């Protein structure tokens, strides 16, 4: 089955810096890669996603890149703000399955 | 409804008792998913429904866990003879249909504590 590795588990940055979270996946048939943000005590929320026919997607301060050959994808947050502090989960859809496999999460802390 | 609703939001139960957790998905969403999140951990897949059918039950931890969905809407996750290791937040999510390319909308979860 699909295996998704996410790094780092914790990321601490200063306000205004950039943050990068990386995920790798094992199933070359995976073709949908969503990212979720979970603030403390709240539900996970979809913030951006990318499909395998696209190499990069941007939405204001966040962007996601995908390298199908290397089977890794990354979330980039620029000009970080304290409200970006949360746990971020990546996911990849298993080939032949409609159920995504989630990474273990990255706790992002943005210091004012 | 406007979002995914879960009830109860918190449940404390004694070890050995049965519990039922309810999920009401977004109106019109045919796909419904159950996940479990232990303290500080990731999202553990339990089961999903397409309509009233559950094609993938592979994530259910044991035969004490079961789920059903009726009318293509509300789903109930039942845990029988609860154990302390069942303590976690149980999250429900829905999407327009099952298929790659649909993100989830999650509910706020039910925090289950088994004492």
Interface residues (C-beta under 8 A of the other chain):
Chain A: X31 X32 X34 X36 X42 X43 X44 X45 X46 X49 X51 X89 X93 X97 X98 X99 X101 X102 X103 X104 X105
Chain B: X31 X33 X41 X42 X43 X45 X48 X56 X91 X98 X99 X100 X101 X103 X104 X105 X106 X107 X108 X109
